[in-house]
Amino acid sequence: MKITVKYFASIREALGQGTEQRDTTASTLADLRDELLTISPSHAMALARGKPVRMALDQVMSDESAALSDGCEVAFFPPVTGG
Amino acid sequence: MLPRVAVQLEDFDLSTEIAMLRESDKRVGAVCSFVGTVRDRNEGDQVATLELEHYPGMTEKAIEAMIDAAMARFDIYAARVIHRVGLLQPLDQIVMVAVTSAHRGESFQACEFIMDYLKTQAPFWKKEQTPAGARWVDARVSDDTALARWGLQAPNA
């Protein structure tokens, strides 16, 4: 299925891109993160397990068990620091 | 009707915002507001500028949901949140939360609740310019603790 993946803040900078379209077989956010870890050394570093990476599915904060669907929008970003 | 959430580059005026929020609502007996501003120091270093990035779309939705949660939890009449993005300097205003209610207790609490929620769940990121270079600001565990006081477990840091 086709999905949109967005990156923000330090993760966006590390990857040199803010958004990418992907064709994926991942069924959850955890699966997708595993898949992204393999596509480049910078992905492997920016999204490494053990790093504080937060995720959103269709613009709602979600944990790794959240299920993806065709056309969904996923985002990876560091802990938020607004206010 | 006045939008409840604004994410904007421009500065804001607290008096104007409060006047609009309570305009012609004769039930209101209390207005509480919080304004966050840019400090010139963080973690012991001088801060020259602060740049705020956010997730357009999600930011507005997340803050709308926080206001809904505050309306459900506290007996308040109206709330408005403004958050600035882009390049800011020390002394600049960053964020405003304003709440109206019949009595002070509810709006004091709702104002703090929305702010605690926003600090840990709204997708904003700060990058500060220091003499040693630019760096992303780290999330604070104390902000997670502040949210947990409301019975909400959603660790960010």
gemmi code that builds the backbone of each chain (N, CA, C; Angstrom):
import gemmi

chains = {
    "A": [
        ("MET", (0.839, -1.198, 0.000), (0.000, 0.000, 0.000), (0.873, 1.248, 0.000)),
        ("LYS", (0.256, 2.340, -0.455), (1.006, 3.594, -0.524), (0.711, 4.449, 0.702)),
        ("ILE", (1.780, 4.961, 1.289), (1.618, 5.816, 2.463), (2.531, 7.041, 2.337)),
        ("THR", (2.259, 8.051, 3.162), (3.114, 9.231, 3.236), (3.831, 9.198, 4.580)),
        ("VAL", (5.144, 9.405, 4.541), (5.919, 9.431, 5.786), (6.518, 10.822, 5.953)),
        ("LYS", (6.299, 11.408, 7.116), (6.846, 12.747, 7.389), (7.845, 12.689, 8.531)),
        ("TYR", (8.815, 13.592, 8.469), (9.840, 13.674, 9.511), (9.923, 15.121, 9.984)),
        ("PHE", (10.182, 15.304, 11.271), (10.277, 16.662, 11.802), (11.516, 16.853, 12.675)),
        ("ALA", (11.885, 18.119, 12.792), (12.945, 18.590, 13.702), (14.270, 17.850, 13.457)),
        ("SER", (14.904, 17.320, 14.514), (16.242, 16.736, 14.352), (16.220, 15.533, 13.408)),
        ("ILE", (15.118, 14.808, 13.368), (15.031, 13.644, 12.474), (14.954, 14.106, 11.014)),
        ("ARG", (14.168, 15.140, 10.769), (14.091, 15.719, 9.410), (15.476, 16.172, 8.952)),
        ("GLU", (16.187, 16.869, 9.852), (17.530, 17.354, 9.493), (18.486, 16.199, 9.199)),
        ("ALA", (18.435, 15.162, 10.038), (19.352, 14.033, 9.879), (19.103, 13.301, 8.559)),
        ("LEU", (17.836, 13.279, 8.122), (17.501, 12.553, 6.888), (17.569, 13.445, 5.660)),
        ("GLY", (17.641, 14.748, 5.877), (17.707, 15.676, 4.756), (16.419, 15.747, 3.954)),
        ("GLN", (15.312, 15.284, 4.544), (14.022, 15.383, 3.856), (12.885, 15.416, 4.872)),
        ("GLY", (11.812, 16.110, 4.505), (10.685, 16.257, 5.415), (9.553, 15.297, 5.136)),
        ("THR", (9.533, 14.772, 3.910), (8.425, 13.864, 3.567), (8.843, 12.905, 2.468)),
        ("GLU", (8.319, 11.708, 2.503), (8.534, 10.769, 1.396), (7.300, 9.888, 1.210)),
        ("GLN", (7.067, 9.534, -0.063), (5.980, 8.606, -0.388), (6.585, 7.216, -0.418)),
        ("ARG", (5.899, 6.259, 0.216), (6.446, 4.898, 0.217), (5.386, 3.874, -0.147)),
        ("ASP", (5.876, 2.825, -0.778), (5.038, 1.670, -1.038), (5.519, 0.638, -0.039)),
        ("THR", (4.643, 0.208, 0.868), (5.119, -0.628, 1.966), (4.237, -1.849, 2.175)),
        ("THR", (4.835, -2.885, 2.768), (4.048, -4.053, 3.172), (3.886, -4.069, 4.692)),
        ("ALA", (4.448, -3.047, 5.362), (4.367, -2.976, 6.830), (2.905, -2.875, 7.266)),
        ("SER", (2.559, -3.570, 8.341), (1.164, -3.492, 8.783), (0.995, -2.616, 10.023)),
        ("THR", (2.099, -2.374, 10.734), (2.010, -1.504, 11.925), (3.133, -0.456, 11.868)),
        ("LEU", (3.058, 0.502, 12.782), (4.127, 1.496, 12.880), (5.460, 0.835, 13.204)),
        ("ALA", (5.426, -0.197, 14.051), (6.662, -0.911, 14.400), (7.293, -1.552, 13.161)),
        ("ASP", (6.453, -2.187, 12.351), (6.947, -2.808, 11.107), (7.564, -1.759, 10.191)),
        ("LEU", (6.864, -0.629, 10.085), (7.347, 0.425, 9.189), (8.689, 0.964, 9.678)),
        ("ARG", (8.796, 1.157, 10.998), (10.076, 1.650, 11.543), (11.197, 0.666, 11.217)),
        ("ASP", (10.918, -0.625, 11.368), (11.921, -1.657, 11.024), (12.329, -1.543, 9.554)),
        ("GLU", (11.332, -1.356, 8.708), (11.608, -1.246, 7.268), (12.465, -0.008, 6.967)),
        ("LEU", (12.111, 1.115, 7.580), (12.854, 2.363, 7.322), (14.299, 2.270, 7.806)),
        ("LEU", (14.522, 1.514, 8.892), (15.878, 1.372, 9.437), (16.839, 0.775, 8.411)),
        ("THR", (16.289, 0.046, 7.434), (17.153, -0.655, 6.474), (17.439, 0.166, 5.221)),
        ("ILE", (16.754, 1.304, 5.027), (16.909, 1.955, 3.712), (18.134, 2.841, 3.576)),
        ("SER", (18.697, 3.350, 4.675), (19.941, 4.116, 4.559), (20.607, 4.206, 5.929)),
        ("PRO", (21.920, 4.459, 5.932), (22.604, 4.607, 7.233), (22.014, 5.760, 8.051)),
        ("SER", (21.593, 6.850, 7.368), (21.047, 7.961, 8.150), (19.679, 7.606, 8.747)),
        ("HIS", (18.872, 6.820, 8.015), (17.612, 6.335, 8.603), (17.926, 5.442, 9.808)),
        ("ALA", (18.923, 4.562, 9.633), (19.264, 3.624, 10.709), (19.657, 4.376, 11.975)),
        ("MET", (20.354, 5.499, 11.786), (20.800, 6.268, 12.951), (19.658, 7.102, 13.545)),
        ("ALA", (18.916, 7.799, 12.673), (17.885, 8.725, 13.163), (16.718, 8.012, 13.835)),
        ("LEU", (16.398, 6.802, 13.356), (15.211, 6.099, 13.876), (15.584, 4.909, 14.754)),
        ("ALA", (16.877, 4.821, 15.130), (17.382, 3.668, 15.881), (16.514, 3.352, 17.093)),
        ("ARG", (16.344, 2.061, 17.330), (15.640, 1.608, 18.541), (16.443, 2.096, 19.741)),
        ("GLY", (15.752, 2.498, 20.786), (16.470, 3.017, 21.940), (16.562, 4.534, 21.906)),
        ("LYS", (16.367, 5.110, 20.711), (16.306, 6.573, 20.632), (14.882, 7.021, 20.930)),
        ("PRO", (14.743, 8.183, 21.582), (13.384, 8.652, 21.847), (12.733, 9.189, 20.580)),
        ("VAL", (12.025, 8.305, 19.879), (11.311, 8.697, 18.664), (9.816, 8.585, 18.948)),
        ("ARG", (9.098, 9.664, 18.662), (7.642, 9.601, 18.832), (6.993, 9.491, 17.460)),
        ("MET", (5.787, 8.952, 17.451), (5.125, 8.681, 16.179), (3.693, 9.179, 16.167)),
        ("ALA", (3.251, 9.566, 14.979), (1.842, 9.916, 14.807), (1.313, 9.157, 13.603)),
        ("LEU", (0.061, 8.704, 13.712), (-0.626, 8.061, 12.595), (-1.838, 8.923, 12.272)),
        ("ASP", (-1.901, 9.382, 11.020), (-2.974, 10.293, 10.603), (-3.132, 11.451, 11.601)),
        ("GLN", (-1.997, 11.992, 11.976), (-1.923, 13.214, 12.795), (-2.435, 13.037, 14.222)),
        ("VAL", (-2.377, 11.807, 14.733), (-2.697, 11.553, 16.142), (-1.521, 10.782, 16.741)),
        ("MET", (-1.047, 11.220, 17.918), (0.044, 10.517, 18.596), (-0.337, 9.050, 18.736)),
        ("SER", (0.585, 8.160, 18.376), (0.253, 6.736, 18.375), (1.441, 5.933, 18.869)),
        ("ASP", (1.165, 4.723, 19.352), (2.302, 3.876, 19.704), (2.570, 2.896, 18.563)),
        ("GLU", (3.623, 2.106, 18.736), (4.113, 1.288, 17.620), (3.158, 0.199, 17.174)),
        ("SER", (2.156, -0.104, 18.001), (1.224, -1.172, 17.632), (0.148, -0.682, 16.658)),
        ("ALA", (0.083, 0.636, 16.418), (-0.976, 1.180, 15.565), (-0.905, 0.601, 14.151)),
        ("ALA", (-2.065, 0.254, 13.592), (-2.138, -0.401, 12.279), (-2.213, 0.617, 11.140)),
        ("LEU", (-1.410, 0.387, 10.116), (-1.398, 1.274, 8.945), (-2.535, 0.907, 7.998)),
        ("SER", (-2.954, 1.895, 7.210), (-3.945, 1.602, 6.172), (-3.541, 2.350, 4.905)),
        ("ASP", (-4.087, 1.921, 3.769), (-3.707, 2.511, 2.486), (-3.977, 4.013, 2.509)),
        ("GLY", (-2.981, 4.779, 2.081), (-3.138, 6.231, 2.004), (-2.908, 6.961, 3.312)),
        ("CYS", (-2.518, 6.240, 4.355), (-2.360, 6.905, 5.660), (-1.120, 7.801, 5.693)),
        ("GLU", (-1.100, 8.679, 6.686), (0.033, 9.597, 6.883), (0.692, 9.256, 8.220)),
        ("VAL", (1.973, 8.937, 8.137), (2.734, 8.568, 9.334), (3.784, 9.641, 9.573)),
        ("ALA", (4.076, 9.940, 10.838), (5.156, 10.894, 11.117), (6.052, 10.373, 12.223)),
        ("PHE", (7.348, 10.636, 12.062), (8.351, 10.298, 13.074), (8.997, 11.601, 13.523)),
        ("PHE", (9.125, 11.782, 14.843), (9.732, 13.014, 15.343), (10.271, 12.818, 16.756)),
        ("PRO", (11.174, 13.707, 17.181), (11.691, 13.600, 18.550), (10.633, 14.072, 19.551)),
        ("PRO", (10.870, 13.854, 20.863), (9.944, 14.376, 21.868), (9.648, 15.857, 21.612)),
        ("VAL", (8.414, 16.256, 21.875), (7.999, 17.618, 21.533), (8.475, 18.619, 22.595)),
        ("THR", (8.697, 19.859, 22.162), (9.251, 20.868, 23.080), (8.599, 22.236, 22.877)),
        ("GLY", (7.282, 22.237, 22.711), (6.597, 23.519, 22.528), (6.302, 24.210, 23.843)),
        ("GLY", (5.501, 25.250, 23.733), (5.051, 25.975, 24.916), (6.012, 27.050, 25.348)),
    ],
    "B": [
        ("MET", (-17.621, 33.021, 14.857), (-17.093, 32.699, 16.193), (-15.561, 32.705, 16.168)),
        ("LEU", (-14.977, 33.143, 17.275), (-13.519, 33.212, 17.400), (-12.927, 31.799, 17.364)),
        ("PRO", (-11.964, 31.536, 16.456), (-11.344, 30.203, 16.456), (-10.677, 29.933, 17.804)),
        ("ARG", (-10.707, 28.662, 18.226), (-10.126, 28.339, 19.541), (-8.611, 28.203, 19.483)),
        ("VAL", (-8.086, 27.941, 18.284), (-6.652, 27.677, 18.148), (-6.053, 28.519, 17.027)),
        ("ALA", (-4.927, 29.140, 17.289), (-4.204, 29.846, 16.238), (-2.729, 29.491, 16.334)),
        ("VAL", (-2.158, 29.028, 15.216), (-0.715, 28.801, 15.119), (-0.240, 29.832, 14.116)),
        ("GLN", (0.610, 30.745, 14.541), (0.895, 31.900, 13.691), (2.312, 32.440, 13.872)),
        ("LEU", (2.790, 33.149, 12.847), (4.099, 33.806, 12.917), (3.989, 35.095, 13.729)),
        ("GLU", (2.837, 35.752, 13.637), (2.678, 37.086, 14.206), (2.575, 37.058, 15.729)),
        ("ASP", (2.923, 38.189, 16.317), (2.758, 38.389, 17.752), (1.265, 38.535, 18.062)),
        ("PHE", (0.915, 38.547, 19.363), (-0.489, 38.696, 19.759), (-0.563, 39.684, 20.914)),
        ("ASP", (-1.773, 40.204, 21.128), (-1.985, 41.137, 22.227), (-2.975, 40.514, 23.224)),
        ("LEU", (-2.493, 40.286, 24.436), (-3.283, 39.572, 25.443), (-4.608, 40.276, 25.738)),
        ("SER", (-4.563, 41.596, 25.894), (-5.786, 42.335, 26.234), (-6.847, 42.181, 25.144)),
        ("THR", (-6.406, 42.264, 23.888), (-7.336, 42.112, 22.767), (-7.926, 40.704, 22.760)),
        ("GLU", (-7.064, 39.721, 22.997), (-7.516, 38.321, 22.979), (-8.544, 38.071, 24.074)),
        ("ILE", (-8.269, 38.572, 25.268), (-9.195, 38.355, 26.386), (-10.523, 39.082, 26.129)),
        ("ALA", (-10.430, 40.275, 25.594), (-11.657, 41.032, 25.298), (-12.529, 40.254, 24.302)),
        ("MET", (-11.892, 39.648, 23.287), (-12.658, 38.883, 22.292), (-13.233, 37.609, 22.904)),
        ("LEU", (-12.444, 36.994, 23.796), (-12.860, 35.706, 24.370), (-14.097, 35.854, 25.253)),
        ("ARG", (-14.181, 36.965, 26.000), (-15.304, 37.088, 26.926), (-16.382, 38.042, 26.426)),
        ("GLU", (-16.227, 38.486, 25.186), (-17.146, 39.452, 24.607), (-18.607, 39.041, 24.780)),
        ("SER", (-19.361, 39.920, 25.371), (-20.813, 39.785, 25.581), (-21.258, 38.472, 26.233)),
        ("ASP", (-20.357, 37.779, 26.922), (-20.772, 36.586, 27.669), (-20.929, 36.980, 29.135)),
        ("LYS", (-22.174, 37.265, 29.537), (-22.436, 37.795, 30.882), (-22.343, 36.740, 31.973)),
        ("ARG", (-22.147, 35.489, 31.590), (-21.984, 34.423, 32.597), (-20.582, 34.458, 33.195)),
        ("VAL", (-19.636, 35.078, 32.472), (-18.223, 35.009, 32.865), (-17.940, 35.854, 34.101)),
        ("GLY", (-17.306, 35.203, 35.085), (-16.900, 35.919, 36.286), (-15.411, 35.783, 36.528)),
        ("ALA", (-14.728, 34.996, 35.694), (-13.295, 34.770, 35.882), (-12.620, 34.541, 34.535)),
        ("VAL", (-11.462, 35.158, 34.366), (-10.648, 34.929, 33.166), (-9.233, 34.631, 33.651)),
        ("CYS", (-8.688, 33.504, 33.220), (-7.286, 33.206, 33.554), (-6.507, 33.076, 32.265)),
        ("SER", (-5.274, 33.572, 32.311), (-4.451, 33.452, 31.115), (-3.019, 33.144, 31.505)),
        ("PHE", (-2.324, 32.510, 30.575), (-0.899, 32.234, 30.735), (-0.215, 32.683, 29.454)),
        ("VAL", (0.928, 33.365, 29.605), (1.737, 33.731, 28.437), (3.152, 33.215, 28.666)),
        ("GLY", (3.656, 32.447, 27.713), (5.036, 31.971, 27.755), (5.892, 32.867, 26.879)),
        ("THR", (7.099, 33.177, 27.357), (7.983, 34.084, 26.615), (9.363, 33.452, 26.433)),
        ("VAL", (10.140, 34.014, 25.523), (11.474, 33.475, 25.230), (12.483, 34.003, 26.245)),
        ("ARG", (13.180, 33.076, 26.931), (14.259, 33.442, 27.863), (15.571, 33.611, 27.098)),
        ("ASP", (16.501, 34.373, 27.683), (17.803, 34.540, 27.015), (18.834, 33.520, 27.506)),
        ("ARG", (18.398, 32.611, 28.396), (19.321, 31.567, 28.852), (18.599, 30.224, 28.906)),
        ("ASN", (19.323, 29.153, 28.595), (18.774, 27.802, 28.764), (19.933, 26.853, 29.021)),
        ("GLU", (19.775, 25.991, 30.010), (20.825, 25.016, 30.350), (22.167, 25.721, 30.552)),
        ("GLY", (22.130, 26.931, 31.103), (23.365, 27.640, 31.417), (23.993, 28.391, 30.252)),
        ("ASP", (23.393, 28.311, 29.069), (23.975, 28.989, 27.899), (23.111, 30.166, 27.457)),
        ("GLN", (23.783, 31.141, 26.847), (23.102, 32.305, 26.293), (22.314, 31.868, 25.049)),
        ("VAL", (21.093, 32.311, 24.972), (20.268, 31.993, 23.803), (20.039, 33.275, 22.998)),
        ("ALA", (20.496, 33.258, 21.730), (20.363, 34.453, 20.883), (19.016, 34.476, 20.174)),
        ("THR", (18.614, 33.319, 19.632), (17.317, 33.214, 18.958), (16.731, 31.820, 19.195)),
        ("LEU", (15.437, 31.733, 18.971), (14.736, 30.462, 19.130), (13.900, 30.261, 17.866)),
        ("GLU", (14.044, 29.083, 17.241), (13.255, 28.820, 16.048), (12.267, 27.698, 16.352)),
        ("LEU", (11.004, 27.937, 16.034), (9.968, 26.952, 16.346), (9.419, 26.306, 15.087)),
        ("GLU", (9.515, 24.977, 15.069), (8.963, 24.184, 13.963), (7.714, 23.477, 14.480)),
        ("HIS", (6.765, 23.183, 13.604), (5.603, 22.401, 14.039), (5.111, 21.516, 12.912)),
        ("TYR", (4.075, 20.742, 13.208), (3.509, 19.788, 12.258), (2.155, 20.350, 11.835)),
        ("PRO", (2.144, 21.112, 10.731), (0.895, 21.765, 10.324), (-0.227, 20.736, 10.168)),
        ("GLY", (-1.374, 21.061, 10.657), (-2.502, 20.118, 10.597), (-2.630, 19.374, 11.906)),
        ("MET", (-1.592, 18.616, 12.253), (-1.657, 17.878, 13.520), (-1.649, 18.829, 14.713)),
        ("THR", (-0.852, 19.883, 14.617), (-0.750, 20.823, 15.739), (-2.131, 21.349, 16.124)),
        ("GLU", (-2.852, 21.843, 15.125), (-4.173, 22.425, 15.384), (-5.124, 21.373, 15.950)),
        ("LYS", (-5.104, 20.170, 15.338), (-5.992, 19.089, 15.803), (-5.682, 18.705, 17.240)),
        ("ALA", (-4.381, 18.605, 17.555), (-3.973, 18.185, 18.898), (-4.431, 19.210, 19.933)),
        ("ILE", (-4.269, 20.488, 19.633), (-4.660, 21.515, 20.607), (-6.187, 21.582, 20.727)),
        ("GLU", (-6.900, 21.413, 19.609), (-8.372, 21.353, 19.676), (-8.805, 20.232, 20.625)),
        ("ALA", (-8.139, 19.080, 20.515), (-8.486, 17.941, 21.372), (-8.198, 18.251, 22.842)),
        ("MET", (-7.123, 19.005, 23.095), (-6.788, 19.392, 24.480), (-7.863, 20.322, 25.049)),
        ("ILE", (-8.337, 21.242, 24.213), (-9.390, 22.166, 24.674), (-10.679, 21.381, 24.931)),
        ("ASP", (-10.994, 20.418, 24.050), (-12.163, 19.555, 24.295), (-12.033, 18.849, 25.635)),
        ("ALA", (-10.834, 18.326, 25.916), (-10.612, 17.611, 27.174), (-10.783, 18.552, 28.365)),
        ("ALA", (-10.319, 19.788, 28.225), (-10.467, 20.772, 29.308), (-11.937, 21.139, 29.517)),
        ("MET", (-12.684, 21.270, 28.411), (-14.108, 21.610, 28.510), (-14.875, 20.480, 29.205)),
        ("ALA", (-14.465, 19.232, 28.934), (-15.147, 18.081, 29.534), (-14.817, 17.952, 31.019)),
        ("ARG", (-13.615, 18.379, 31.391), (-13.133, 18.161, 32.747), (-13.484, 19.298, 33.698)),
        ("PHE", (-13.501, 20.518, 33.180), (-13.716, 21.699, 34.031), (-14.947, 22.472, 33.573)),
        ("ASP", (-15.539, 23.177, 34.508), (-16.747, 23.949, 34.203), (-16.311, 25.313, 33.658)),
        ("ILE", (-15.909, 25.321, 32.386), (-15.435, 26.568, 31.775), (-16.310, 26.912, 30.567)),
        ("TYR", (-16.288, 28.178, 30.176), (-17.141, 28.622, 29.074), (-16.406, 28.680, 27.745)),
        ("ALA", (-15.177, 29.142, 27.755), (-14.448, 29.307, 26.497), (-12.948, 29.221, 26.758)),
        ("ALA", (-12.218, 28.856, 25.723), (-10.761, 28.808, 25.838), (-10.164, 29.151, 24.483)),
        ("ARG", (-8.996, 29.768, 24.531), (-8.290, 30.053, 23.277), (-6.801, 29.843, 23.499)),
        ("VAL", (-6.165, 29.253, 22.495), (-4.720, 29.008, 22.538), (-4.089, 29.625, 21.295)),
        ("ILE", (-3.031, 30.408, 21.503), (-2.230, 30.924, 20.385), (-0.811, 30.410, 20.586)),
        ("HIS", (-0.223, 29.864, 19.542), (1.177, 29.435, 19.622), (1.907, 29.998, 18.419)),
        ("ARG", (3.000, 30.669, 18.663), (3.770, 31.216, 17.547), (4.773, 30.195, 17.041)),
        ("VAL", (5.122, 30.337, 15.757), (6.165, 29.518, 15.139), (7.105, 30.459, 14.385)),
        ("GLY", (8.215, 29.905, 13.901), (9.180, 30.721, 13.174), (10.291, 31.194, 14.091)),
        ("LEU", (10.940, 32.265, 13.679), (12.120, 32.749, 14.400), (11.721, 33.772, 15.469)),
        ("LEU", (12.110, 33.495, 16.732), (11.771, 34.383, 17.846), (13.030, 34.811, 18.585)),
        ("GLN", (12.916, 35.940, 19.297), (14.046, 36.487, 20.060), (13.689, 36.480, 21.544)),
        ("PRO", (14.720, 36.549, 22.413), (14.431, 36.720, 23.830), (13.479, 37.904, 24.028)),
        ("LEU", (12.587, 37.764, 24.987), (11.519, 38.729, 25.318), (10.257, 38.523, 24.472)),
        ("ASP", (10.363, 37.843, 23.324), (9.161, 37.640, 22.506), (8.159, 36.730, 23.230)),
        ("GLN", (6.898, 36.938, 22.949), (5.853, 36.035, 23.427), (5.836, 34.807, 22.514)),
        ("ILE", (5.674, 33.607, 23.130), (5.596, 32.376, 22.327), (4.181, 31.814, 22.326)),
        ("VAL", (3.590, 31.734, 23.509), (2.338, 30.987, 23.643), (1.377, 31.707, 24.579)),
        ("MET", (0.086, 31.572, 24.301), (-0.940, 32.105, 25.191), (-2.051, 31.080, 25.355)),
        ("VAL", (-2.479, 30.892, 26.601), (-3.695, 30.130, 26.883), (-4.602, 31.054, 27.675)),
        ("ALA", (-5.857, 31.196, 27.276), (-6.810, 32.008, 28.033), (-8.115, 31.238, 28.178)),
        ("VAL", (-8.697, 31.312, 29.374), (-9.887, 30.522, 29.703), (-10.878, 31.396, 30.469)),
        ("THR", (-12.166, 31.213, 30.204), (-13.193, 31.917, 30.984), (-14.075, 30.914, 31.724)),
        ("SER", (-14.567, 31.349, 32.891), (-15.494, 30.520, 33.668), (-16.297, 31.426, 34.598)),
        ("ALA", (-17.215, 30.836, 35.346), (-18.014, 31.633, 36.295), (-17.170, 32.003, 37.505)),
        ("HIS", (-16.386, 31.049, 37.990), (-15.576, 31.247, 39.194), (-14.109, 30.939, 38.905)),
        ("ARG", (-13.218, 31.506, 39.706), (-11.792, 31.456, 39.366), (-11.179, 30.058, 39.367)),
        ("GLY", (-11.630, 29.203, 40.287), (-10.980, 27.897, 40.443), (-10.932, 27.107, 39.141)),
        ("GLU", (-12.055, 27.079, 38.446), (-12.139, 26.275, 37.220), (-11.234, 26.814, 36.116)),
        ("SER", (-11.178, 28.140, 35.980), (-10.341, 28.661, 34.884), (-8.855, 28.597, 35.235)),
        ("PHE", (-8.508, 28.778, 36.526), (-7.102, 28.574, 36.935), (-6.665, 27.159, 36.563)),
        ("GLN", (-7.471, 26.183, 36.957), (-7.097, 24.781, 36.723), (-7.063, 24.445, 35.239)),
        ("ALA", (-8.085, 24.899, 34.505), (-8.153, 24.561, 33.076), (-6.973, 25.161, 32.322)),
        ("CYS", (-6.569, 26.359, 32.720), (-5.445, 27.029, 32.059), (-4.162, 26.209, 32.250)),
        ("GLU", (-3.938, 25.754, 33.470), (-2.731, 24.970, 33.756), (-2.798, 23.597, 33.076)),
        ("PHE", (-3.986, 23.006, 33.087), (-4.194, 21.708, 32.430), (-3.848, 21.791, 30.936)),
        ("ILE", (-4.383, 22.795, 30.265), (-4.128, 22.937, 28.816), (-2.635, 23.149, 28.573)),
        ("MET", (-2.006, 23.964, 29.399), (-0.578, 24.241, 29.224), (0.271, 22.989, 29.461)),
        ("ASP", (-0.051, 22.218, 30.515), (0.692, 20.977, 30.782), (0.524, 19.988, 29.627)),
        ("TYR", (-0.680, 19.940, 29.114), (-0.990, 19.039, 28.007), (-0.189, 19.466, 26.763)),
        ("LEU", (-0.234, 20.761, 26.483), (0.435, 21.298, 25.293), (1.943, 21.045, 25.319)),
        ("LYS", (2.550, 21.239, 26.493), (4.015, 21.078, 26.608), (4.477, 19.679, 26.203)),
        ("THR", (3.630, 18.675, 26.435), (4.076, 17.291, 26.220), (3.418, 16.602, 25.029)),
        ("GLN", (2.340, 17.189, 24.467), (1.604, 16.461, 23.426), (1.390, 17.242, 22.133)),
        ("ALA", (1.710, 18.524, 22.105), (1.507, 19.271, 20.855), (2.809, 19.245, 20.055)),
        ("PRO", (2.719, 18.947, 18.748), (3.940, 18.756, 17.951), (4.640, 20.063, 17.542)),
        ("PHE", (5.365, 20.612, 18.512), (6.243, 21.761, 18.277), (7.653, 21.350, 18.692)),
        ("TRP", (8.638, 21.937, 18.036), (10.037, 21.685, 18.413), (10.795, 22.998, 18.387)),
        ("LYS", (11.635, 23.195, 19.421), (12.412, 24.431, 19.531), (13.878, 24.167, 19.211)),
        ("LYS", (14.440, 25.067, 18.411), (15.881, 24.999, 18.139), (16.470, 26.330, 18.580)),
        ("GLU", (17.474, 26.269, 19.446), (18.021, 27.526, 19.951), (19.432, 27.763, 19.433)),
        ("GLN", (19.716, 29.061, 19.225), (21.042, 29.460, 18.753), (21.828, 29.909, 19.978)),
        ("THR", (22.944, 29.213, 20.267), (23.794, 29.563, 21.420), (25.196, 29.890, 20.895)),
        ("PRO", (26.083, 30.430, 21.758), (27.450, 30.721, 21.305), (28.158, 29.474, 20.762)),
        ("ALA", (27.751, 28.281, 21.240), (28.378, 27.040, 20.766), (27.735, 26.503, 19.495)),
        ("GLY", (26.736, 27.208, 18.971), (26.047, 26.749, 17.759), (24.575, 26.497, 18.023)),
        ("ALA", (23.906, 25.976, 16.986), (22.476, 25.702, 17.103), (22.254, 24.328, 17.717)),
        ("ARG", (21.207, 24.203, 18.530), (20.885, 22.884, 19.107), (19.384, 22.767, 19.322)),
        ("TRP", (18.888, 21.528, 19.176), (17.479, 21.253, 19.456), (17.301, 21.176, 20.972)),
        ("VAL", (16.251, 21.787, 21.459), (15.964, 21.776, 22.902), (15.477, 20.380, 23.304)),
        ("ASP", (15.964, 19.878, 24.436), (15.542, 18.566, 24.938), (14.234, 18.688, 25.710)),
        ("ALA", (13.399, 17.654, 25.574), (12.164, 17.594, 26.364), (12.523, 17.354, 27.830)),
        ("ARG", (11.674, 17.822, 28.728), (11.933, 17.700, 30.160), (11.006, 16.676, 30.811)),
        ("VAL", (11.614, 15.840, 31.653), (10.828, 14.862, 32.411), (9.851, 15.591, 33.347)),
        ("SER", (10.250, 16.772, 33.833), (9.373, 17.521, 34.753), (8.056, 17.908, 34.079)),
        ("ASP", (8.070, 18.055, 32.743), (6.821, 18.354, 32.035), (5.906, 17.133, 31.990)),
        ("ASP", (6.506, 15.941, 31.889), (5.700, 14.706, 31.945), (5.073, 14.556, 33.325)),
        ("THR", (5.869, 14.909, 34.366), (5.381, 14.826, 35.739), (4.199, 15.776, 35.935)),
        ("ALA", (4.309, 16.974, 35.338), (3.228, 17.962, 35.459), (1.940, 17.415, 34.845)),
        ("LEU", (2.045, 16.736, 33.701), (0.848, 16.182, 33.061), (0.281, 15.026, 33.887)),
        ("ALA", (1.176, 14.242, 34.497), (0.741, 13.078, 35.280), (-0.098, 13.490, 36.488)),
        ("ARG", (0.107, 14.720, 36.978), (-0.706, 15.203, 38.109), (-2.191, 15.202, 37.774)),
        ("TRP", (-2.512, 15.309, 36.482), (-3.921, 15.326, 36.060), (-4.431, 13.915, 35.792)),
        ("GLY", (-3.602, 12.918, 36.107), (-4.011, 11.535, 35.880), (-3.778, 11.094, 34.440)),
        ("LEU", (-2.996, 11.860, 33.693), (-2.727, 11.515, 32.293), (-1.306, 10.989, 32.160)),
        ("GLN", (-1.197, 9.742, 31.747), (0.116, 9.133, 31.556), (0.410, 9.106, 30.060)),
        ("ALA", (1.212, 10.051, 29.592), (1.572, 10.089, 28.174), (2.984, 10.618, 28.068)),
        ("PRO", (3.960, 9.804, 28.516), (5.341, 10.279, 28.583), (5.867, 10.782, 27.240)),
        ("ASN", (6.511, 11.913, 27.277), (7.083, 12.519, 26.077), (8.602, 12.445, 26.125)),
        ("ALA", (9.186, 12.991, 27.203), (10.652, 13.011, 27.330), (11.206, 11.603, 27.466)),
    ],
}
model = gemmi.Model(1)
for chain_id, residues in chains.items():
    chain = gemmi.Chain(chain_id)
    for i, (resn, *xyz) in enumerate(residues, 1):
        res = gemmi.Residue()
        res.name, res.seqid = resn, gemmi.SeqId(i, " ")
        for name, pos in zip(("N", "CA", "C"), xyz):
            atom = gemmi.Atom()
            atom.name, atom.element = name, gemmi.Element(name[0])
            atom.pos, atom.b_iso = gemmi.Position(*pos), 0.0
            res.add_atom(atom)
        chain.add_residue(res)
    model.add_chain(chain)
structure = gemmi.Structure()
structure.add_model(model)
structure.setup_entities()
